[in-house]
Amino acid sequence: MGNPSVFKLVLVSQVIWKDAGWACVIFLAALSAIDPERYESSAIDGAGYWRRLWHVTLPGIRPVIMIL
């Protein structure tokens, strides 16, 4: 902590660690707000995991991504 170059690294890693926990809580809340029927209908239409992620999940949490 006495070394200035190490202090910057410690400070940045501490801020990232602190914000990661809060972001997980917010992202989980946003994911729970997405209607499960969207996932079911996209699966019935033949969308795989990555298509559902790209076309259902990401648009559903886009406002949260923009805020965080």
Secondary structure, DSSP 8 states (H G I E B T S, - for coil): --SHHHHHHHHHHHHHHHHHHHHHHHHHHHHHTS-HHHHHHHHHTT--HHHHIIIIIHHHHHHHHHH-
